[in-house]
């Protein structure tokens, strides 16, 4: 059986596909000019279009342009695309940048050495395939490795893995063929592996995925901005209350205890008035950071406003919550803030624990712990005071 597909038949849809991809990427970029990942991705698509176009013109232009220059540009384009994906998912660190720059330069140099000194088609095909695998493997891994990856990220990661398998298969066929492989000659050994090149268009699906993923990241950032207190990085009041309501309802069904802590930073106004709002902000962040370290992943921690914070300990009875509250109080008491001045501060804590029922709500818990907090401040601050419903 002989395949009747030739290289130019494969390249025409690839080139046209890249043209349309660049059009809508540029249109998307128009409203996201400050997004570096979008700019890098757009540049990668332009380079890949130039590369495919040079390959499609093979025979009409000198071989150095259709082979050496085209593949060098292709490697640069794939490298930039991988970098753009990594930037988008916040996996592009300084050392990764160094590695990609080094790899890309080395790969282009090696490929051109092969072209000059050992210009055999099947060797070039095998080498370029393996080089692309090396460039796209890390983004594929990053898209899949995180247990919190979205469905879209996992689909994109799966596509990268599929392309990697196809490229390795193509490299294996190329290097193991006994015939000199000219991609522009028909035949099972020549056009069979090259038909797999069309599968590289699956990577173009990631172009659509990239735009959607970018929109998804923007949406997640908006959700984060709407739910997280910008200064301290913990839940804001609205989100804390909403989460607390859901958690209380769940623990009503489980018939297990919960504990509510209301915490104030002692004499916070004096800190602000004496040292300025900058030191006040640093104090709030310091408290939030140190307190988060004492909580479990599923506990709720939010800023109610100013220097007032709330914690909902899930599944914690009086004994457990007393230990956590006292640990927080002690850690804050022993901490120091070293900026251009050295600050020591303390906190007061009001706490209530119960097994919630159908009448339990966040307003009730807040009022109870607020009364306990008032007593803690009356007792000289820097202490934990517990209350319960039957003494309100």
Secondary structure, 3 states (H helix, E strand, C coil): CCCCCCHHHHHHHHHHHHHHHHHHHHHHHHCCCCCHHHHHHHHHHHHHHHHHHHHHCECCECHHHHHHHHHHHHHHHHHHHHHHHHHHCCCCCHHHHHHHHHHHHHHHHHHHHHHHHCCCHHHHHHHHHHHHHHHHHHHHHHHHHCCCCCHHHHHHHHHHHHHHHHHHHHHHHHHHCCCCCCCCCCCHHHHHHHHHHHHHHHHHHHHHHHHHHHHHHHHHHHHHHHHECCCCCCECHHHHHHHHHHHHHHHHHHCCEEEEEEEEECCHHHHHHHHCHHHHHHHHHHHHHHHHCCCCCCCEEEEEECCEEEEEEECCCHHHHHHHHHHHHHHHHHCCEECCCEECCCEEEEEEEEECCCCCCHHHHHHHHHHHHHHHHHCCCCCEEEECHHHC
